[in-house]
């Protein structure tokens, strides 16, 4: 066996030992636990985003309703002003 083959053999043995120790001390379990925590955090963030979107849609609906009411009120004021102007014009025309 030459030096390169011997080094490769020892590197392989060391890797197998390292992986065996990692599995023995439950590194995959720790990784899975970390991934589960991350997934739960993302799920909570998505739920918060949905809640905020629903709240924003409700606010948008309220503001659109208020805007329509304000536009209707403005139209009513304009119509009343036109009627009053016509009435005043008619009265002024009768007086002359």
JODASUL-V172170 format. One record per pair of residues at least 24 apart in sequence whose C-alpha atoms are under 8 Angstrom apart, sorted by the first residue. I is the first residue (numbers start at 1). J is the second residue. If there is no record, write none. Layout:
BEGIN
((I J) (I J))
END
This chain:
BEGIN
none
END
